[in-house]
């Protein structure tokens, strides 16, 4: 009548899942950051490179 009770690892699994999801989000964020670096540099050099340069809301200093 010796029953060995198993340890409940529920919170360990939850913590592991959170760490894995956070790591995946961090990796995707870092991969996407470099994607637009060239465009940001070109727009900083010459603002006419922006796709929004003729936006109706921003002509003559107007904003939303």
C-alpha positions as semicolon CSV with decimal commas, in nm:
position;residue;x (nm);y (nm);z (nm)
1;X;0,000;0,000;0,000
2;X;0,284;0,233;-0,074
3;X;0,162;0,484;-0,328
4;X;0,409;0,731;-0,465
5;X;0,249;1,061;-0,553
6;X;0,377;1,225;-0,871
7;X;0,485;1,584;-0,858
8;X;0,251;1,821;-1,042
9;X;0,445;2,004;-1,312
10;X;0,158;2,225;-1,434
11;X;0,324;2,558;-1,348
12;X;0,654;2,440;-1,490
13;X;0,483;2,364;-1,821
14;X;0,307;2,703;-1,817
15;X;0,636;2,886;-1,748
16;X;0,810;2,691;-2,024
17;X;0,532;2,777;-2,270
18;X;0,549;3,146;-2,179
19;X;0,927;3,153;-2,224
20;X;0,900;2,978;-2,562
21;X;0,627;3,216;-2,689
22;X;0,819;3,522;-2,567
23;X;1,133;3,391;-2,738
24;X;0,946;3,337;-3,064
25;X;0,797;3,687;-3,052
26;X;1,141;3,835;-2,980
27;X;1,298;3,646;-3,271
28;X;1,027;3,757;-3,515
29;X;1,053;4,116;-3,394
30;X;1,429;4,121;-3,448
31;X;1,394;3,965;-3,793
32;X;1,135;4,223;-3,898
33;X;1,334;4,519;-3,764
34;X;1,611;4,483;-4,024
35;X;1,354;4,450;-4,299
36;X;1,274;4,822;-4,300
37;X;1,615;4,966;-4,208
38;X;1,703;5,056;-4,568
39;X;1,370;5,229;-4,626
40;X;1,399;5,424;-4,301
41;X;1,751;5,536;-4,395
42;X;1,640;5,649;-4,741
43;X;1,342;5,840;-4,603
44;X;1,566;6,009;-4,345
45;X;1,800;6,122;-4,624
46;X;1,522;6,250;-4,850
47;X;1,165;6,274;-4,724
48;X;1,030;6,264;-5,080
49;X;1,111;5,890;-5,075
50;X;0,817;5,835;-4,842
51;X;0,500;5,682;-4,984
52;X;0,299;5,923;-4,769
53;X;0,449;6,245;-4,907
54;X;0,132;6,339;-5,097
55;X;-0,111;6,226;-4,829
56;X;-0,410;6,463;-4,826
57;X;-0,415;6,483;-4,446
58;X;-0,053;6,598;-4,425
59;X;-0,053;6,861;-4,698
60;X;-0,010;7,212;-4,566
61;X;0,057;7,086;-4,214
62;X;-0,289;6,937;-4,159
63;X;-0,323;6,638;-3,928
64;X;-0,611;6,415;-3,820
